[in-house]
């Protein structure tokens, strides 16, 4: 994320934050489709971990997936606008990992 200026994020942010997109979302399905695909992928991983007994989610897998997407998208947008020095990306990811561990509640190796 520290190399955010070398991605297409600038172009996408400019387009999707423009008034054209905000006023006519129906003709620009990229964000909605992306959001739904990512939720399904994350939820599938969480479900499989739960099925195998590796995860014991403390919230619904869909809510955890949405939380993760919102966190990362928000951090990317903030970092795009403010820079990684101000958003403290590494510190933010540390907090994210801490909260995900609580939310997912993984089975420890010594619990077997």
matplotlib code that plots the C-alpha trace (Angstrom):
import matplotlib.pyplot as plt

x = [0.0, 3.0, 3.4, -0.2, 0.9, 2.1, -1.3, -4.5, -6.1, -5.8, -7.8, -10.4, -10.8, -11.2, -13.8, -15.8, -15.8, -16.9, -20.4, -21.1, -20.7, -22.6, -25.6, -25.8, -24.5, -26.7, -24.5, -21.2, -21.5, -17.8, -17.8, -20.9, -19.7, -16.2, -17.6, -19.9, -17.1, -14.7, -17.3, -18.1, -14.4, -13.6, -16.8, -15.8, -12.4, -14.0, -16.7, -14.1, -12.0, -15.1, -16.1, -12.6, -12.6, -9.8, -11.9, -14.6, -16.1, -17.5, -19.7, -21.3, -18.8, -20.6, -20.2, -16.5, -16.0, -17.7, -15.6, -12.4, -13.4, -14.5, -11.3, -9.0, -10.9, -11.1, -7.4, -6.5, -8.7, -7.2, -3.7, -4.4, -5.5, -3.1, -0.1, 1.2, 3.2, 0.0, -2.2, 0.4, -0.4, 1.7, 0.2, -3.3, -2.6, -1.4, -4.7, -6.6, -4.8, -5.5, -9.2, -9.4, -7.8, -10.6, -13.3, -12.2, -11.0, -8.6, -7.9, -4.4, -2.0, -1.8, -5.6, -5.6]
y = [0.0, 2.3, 2.2, 3.2, 5.9, 3.2, 1.6, 2.4, 3.5, 7.2, 6.7, 4.5, 6.8, 9.9, 8.1, 6.5, 9.6, 11.8, 13.2, 11.2, 7.9, 9.2, 10.3, 7.2, 4.1, 1.8, 2.2, 1.7, -1.8, -2.3, -1.3, -3.3, -6.4, -6.2, -5.8, -8.8, -11.0, -10.1, -10.7, -14.1, -15.0, -14.0, -15.6, -18.9, -18.9, -18.2, -20.8, -23.5, -22.6, -22.9, -26.2, -27.6, -26.4, -23.9, -20.8, -20.1, -16.8, -14.5, -12.7, -13.8, -14.6, -12.1, -9.3, -10.2, -10.1, -6.7, -5.3, -6.5, -4.9, -1.6, -1.4, -2.0, 0.1, 3.0, 2.7, 2.6, 5.7, 7.6, 6.6, 7.7, 11.1, 11.6, 9.4, 6.4, 8.6, 10.1, 7.1, 4.8, 1.8, -0.7, 0.3, 0.2, -3.4, -4.4, -3.2, -5.0, -8.3, -7.9, -7.4, -10.2, -12.6, -11.8, -12.0, -15.2, -16.8, -19.3, -22.6, -22.6, -25.4, -26.5, -26.9, -30.2]
z = [0.0, 0.4, -3.4, -4.0, -6.4, -8.8, -9.2, -11.1, -7.9, -8.8, -12.0, -10.3, -7.4, -9.6, -11.7, -8.9, -6.7, -9.5, -9.7, -12.9, -11.0, -7.9, -9.9, -12.2, -10.3, -12.3, -15.4, -13.5, -11.9, -11.3, -7.6, -6.7, -8.6, -7.1, -3.6, -4.0, -5.5, -2.7, 0.0, -1.5, -1.7, 1.9, 3.2, 1.4, 3.1, 6.5, 6.0, 5.0, 8.1, 10.2, 8.6, 9.3, 12.9, 12.3, 12.9, 15.5, 14.2, 16.8, 14.2, 11.0, 8.2, 6.0, 8.6, 9.0, 5.2, 5.0, 7.8, 6.1, 2.8, 4.4, 6.4, 3.5, 1.0, 3.5, 4.3, 0.6, 0.0, 2.9, 1.9, -1.6, -0.4, 2.6, 2.0, 3.9, 6.3, 7.7, 7.6, 9.3, 7.1, 9.0, 12.3, 10.9, 9.6, 13.0, 14.4, 11.7, 12.4, 16.1, 15.5, 12.9, 15.4, 17.9, 15.2, 13.6, 16.8, 15.2, 16.8, 18.4, 17.5, 21.2, 21.4, 19.5]

ax = plt.figure().add_subplot(projection="3d")
ax.plot(x, y, z, "-o")
ax.set_aspect("equal")
plt.show()
